[in-house]
Amino acid sequence: MPLDATVSSKAARRVTSVVRSHVFEAALPRGGVVYVGGGLCVSSPELCFFWMASELSLVKLIELGFELCGSYSLPGPAPGEEGAYRRPPLTSTKKLAAFVGQMAGAHGVRKATRALRYIADGSASPMETVLVMLLTLPYKLGGYGLYMPELNARVTPAKTAKKIASKSHYYCDLFWPDVDVAAEYDSDQFHTGPDRISSDSKRRNALATMGVLVVTVTNRQIRDTVELEKVAKQLAAGIGKQLRHNEKPGFRNAQRELRGMLL
């Protein structure tokens, strides 16, 4: 509380202890609101993203976009990976872009459009989102500028790899299919215990047989600036990108700011 409500004119505004009204006089695009019963309509995921462009920093708006297009939801401000809810994606980058494109001239369009350049579908956890953002955002925003991978991409073992593969297919957290490079996030919660360690080992062996370079990234490495830079350099070499972040005088300050917002 208070509940934020959108009204179409100043005359319709109401200010109470439980409702805070916001005026938006332009017509909303089709799909902007969702009827949930009882006379109540709520913002669609696309409209939510657009509204928040006026409230959030660019970095936090990008993070929200990953969440809306990913398979998790955060129940509170920042409960950590273990507190995330699993669910199907609420929208997609294509739907967000189409919706924002219909809001031409409205406040927040420019930021929303810019944020969409750095959002991808398919993130499976908050820390996967953090990892992708740290690796792919441009130098001026504090990232390493790697081009966007596919998230949780399906990879099918070739015949030579099926002999050691325990599954018909695998999903790679971050995958650059054009160069067969993958980054795998090993969470503290889901990648411990002998059975899981054995499964992960078989999985990496099968991917290696397919010619996929797999780089493992842990929670500790993400949180350690020096260790994550080693990971970024290894991935950059694998995908054929030359890192030039040290040539940018404002990079370290931008990196500290980015890490402060995400971690």
Disulfide bonds with the S-S distance in Angstrom:
none
